């Protein structure tokens, strides 16, 4: 009886893992830059800028400090 329950749970786990992997693939598909740009231009009418923007990298701790300061100010 325990072996049957174990087999059932392993099957269920396998199904859940497969579903999770399918959802990850779907998330990657719909969150790709090409897909987002297509939706933005066709559905909302946005236009992509031709300017090349610089990337700015921020330290995570600095961002947390700024968020804390802003939150304290508006409490």
CNS distance restraints for C-alpha pairs under 8 A (distance, minus, plus):
assign (resid   1 and name CA) (resid   5 and name CA) 6.37 0.50 0.50
assign (resid   2 and name CA) (resid   6 and name CA) 6.02 0.50 0.50
assign (resid   3 and name CA) (resid   7 and name CA) 6.11 0.50 0.50
assign (resid   4 and name CA) (resid   8 and name CA) 6.17 0.50 0.50
assign (resid   5 and name CA) (resid   9 and name CA) 6.12 0.50 0.50
assign (resid   6 and name CA) (resid  10 and name CA) 6.10 0.50 0.50
assign (resid   7 and name CA) (resid  11 and name CA) 6.13 0.50 0.50
assign (resid   8 and name CA) (resid  12 and name CA) 6.15 0.50 0.50
assign (resid   9 and name CA) (resid  13 and name CA) 6.01 0.50 0.50
assign (resid  10 and name CA) (resid  14 and name CA) 6.09 0.50 0.50
assign (resid  11 and name CA) (resid  15 and name CA) 6.23 0.50 0.50
assign (resid  12 and name CA) (resid  16 and name CA) 6.19 0.50 0.50
assign (resid  13 and name CA) (resid  17 and name CA) 6.14 0.50 0.50
assign (resid  14 and name CA) (resid  18 and name CA) 6.19 0.50 0.50
assign (resid  15 and name CA) (resid  19 and name CA) 6.14 0.50 0.50
assign (resid  16 and name CA) (resid  20 and name CA) 6.08 0.50 0.50
assign (resid  17 and name CA) (resid  21 and name CA) 6.20 0.50 0.50
assign (resid  18 and name CA) (resid  22 and name CA) 6.22 0.50 0.50
assign (resid  19 and name CA) (resid  23 and name CA) 6.18 0.50 0.50
assign (resid  20 and name CA) (resid  24 and name CA) 6.22 0.50 0.50
assign (resid  21 and name CA) (resid  25 and name CA) 6.27 0.50 0.50
assign (resid  22 and name CA) (resid  26 and name CA) 6.18 0.50 0.50
assign (resid  23 and name CA) (resid  27 and name CA) 6.03 0.50 0.50
assign (resid  24 and name CA) (resid  28 and name CA) 6.19 0.50 0.50
assign (resid  25 and name CA) (resid  29 and name CA) 6.18 0.50 0.50
assign (resid  26 and name CA) (resid  30 and name CA) 6.20 0.50 0.50
assign (resid  27 and name CA) (resid  31 and name CA) 5.87 0.50 0.50
assign (resid  28 and name CA) (resid  32 and name CA) 6.03 0.50 0.50
assign (resid  29 and name CA) (resid  35 and name CA) 7.55 0.50 0.50
assign (resid  30 and name CA) (resid  35 and name CA) 6.01 0.50 0.50
assign (resid  30 and name CA) (resid  36 and name CA) 7.30 0.50 0.50
assign (resid  31 and name CA) (resid  35 and name CA) 6.63 0.50 0.50
assign (resid  31 and name CA) (resid  36 and name CA) 6.45 0.50 0.50
assign (resid  32 and name CA) (resid  36 and name CA) 6.34 0.50 0.50
assign (resid  33 and name CA) (resid  37 and name CA) 6.07 0.50 0.50
assign (resid  34 and name CA) (resid  38 and name CA) 6.11 0.50 0.50
assign (resid  35 and name CA) (resid  39 and name CA) 6.24 0.50 0.50
assign (resid  36 and name CA) (resid  40 and name CA) 6.04 0.50 0.50
assign (resid  37 and name CA) (resid  41 and name CA) 6.06 0.50 0.50
assign (resid  37 and name CA) (resid  48 and name CA) 7.61 0.50 0.50
assign (resid  38 and name CA) (resid  42 and name CA) 5.96 0.50 0.50
assign (resid  39 and name CA) (resid  43 and name CA) 5.36 0.50 0.50
assign (resid  39 and name CA) (resid  44 and name CA) 7.16 0.50 0.50
assign (resid  40 and name CA) (resid  44 and name CA) 5.18 0.50 0.50
assign (resid  40 and name CA) (resid  45 and name CA) 6.25 0.50 0.50
assign (resid  40 and name CA) (resid  46 and name CA) 5.46 0.50 0.50
assign (resid  40 and name CA) (resid  47 and name CA) 7.67 0.50 0.50
assign (resid  41 and name CA) (resid  45 and name CA) 4.64 0.50 0.50
assign (resid  41 and name CA) (resid  46 and name CA) 4.73 0.50 0.50
assign (resid  41 and name CA) (resid  47 and name CA) 5.85 0.50 0.50
assign (resid  41 and name CA) (resid  48 and name CA) 7.74 0.50 0.50
assign (resid  42 and name CA) (resid  46 and name CA) 7.75 0.50 0.50
assign (resid  58 and name CA) (resid  62 and name CA) 7.12 0.50 0.50
assign (resid  58 and name CA) (resid  63 and name CA) 7.04 0.50 0.50
assign (resid  59 and name CA) (resid  63 and name CA) 6.48 0.50 0.50
assign (resid  60 and name CA) (resid  64 and name CA) 6.28 0.50 0.50
assign (resid  61 and name CA) (resid  65 and name CA) 6.22 0.50 0.50
assign (resid  62 and name CA) (resid  66 and name CA) 6.28 0.50 0.50
assign (resid  63 and name CA) (resid  67 and name CA) 6.18 0.50 0.50
assign (resid  64 and name CA) (resid  68 and name CA) 6.13 0.50 0.50
assign (resid  65 and name CA) (resid  69 and name CA) 6.20 0.50 0.50
assign (resid  66 and name CA) (resid  70 and name CA) 6.18 0.50 0.50
assign (resid  67 and name CA) (resid  71 and name CA) 6.02 0.50 0.50
assign (resid  68 and name CA) (resid  72 and name CA) 6.08 0.50 0.50
assign (resid  69 and name CA) (resid  73 and name CA) 6.20 0.50 0.50
assign (resid  70 and name CA) (resid  74 and name CA) 6.38 0.50 0.50
assign (resid  71 and name CA) (resid  75 and name CA) 6.11 0.50 0.50
